[in-house]
Amino acid sequence: IAKGAVARMRVRTIALASPPVGASSTAAFVSGGAQGAVALLRKVNAVVNTYVRQVADIATTGVTEQWDRPGIGRNAAGDCEDLAIEKRMELIEAGFDPARLAFAVVYKRNYGMHIVLIARTARGDMVLDSLNPHVVRWDETKYSWLRIQSMDDPTRWHRVGPSPLPEQPTKMVTVPPVQTLS
């Protein structure tokens, strides 16, 4: 992720939907299937949340916004997107398919804008969050979902939900039990 990537996002609108998770689901790479994948997500979320101190970029880099991998260790520090980057890299290094990972921009009441990491599994899109020790499905959070990075093209970002000024009528979507964000 380059410096200022959020500011340069190319955005298109998508509606929340649930495409079927195919045989290439990331859960298959971990022995133990879906449970193994979720266990890995929980472990990475806990390790990064524990060993990376969350502080604003201005305190660590002297600039208001910079996306960096903070590492893990005694001096590791970063803000929400830096922790999300570290989680992404830790998962990839553990064998998780990078095509099943994406960053998302959310809004939390009384907090503001926030970045989380989304991992697509057989159980749906799971959220790894620097503000939450638990890994939960996206629809179990209390966030307003704003944008998600494309899993097909990481240089593209999608607006989540209906466009403020839709170009065409919105269609109703039937959502099966396993829900994903895109």
Sequence and secondary structure as in RCSB ss.txt:
>XXXX:A:sequence
IAKGAVARMRVRTIALASPPVGASSTAAFVSGGAQGAVALLRKVNAVVNTYVRQVADIATTGVTEQWDRPGIGRN
AAGDCEDLAIEKRMELIEAGFDPARLAFAVVYKRNYGMHIVLIARTARGDMVLDSLNPHVVRWDETKYSWLRIQS
MDDPTRWHRVGPSPLPEQPTKMVTVPPVQTLS
>XXXX:A:secstr
  TTTGGG EEEEE  B     TT GGGGSTTHHHHHHHHHHHHHHHHHHHSEE  HHHHTSSS       SSTT
 EE HHHHHHHHHHHHHHTT  GGGEEEEEEEETTTEEEEEEEEEETTEEEEEETTEEEEEEGGGS  EEEEEE 
SS TTEEEEESS SS SS        SS B  
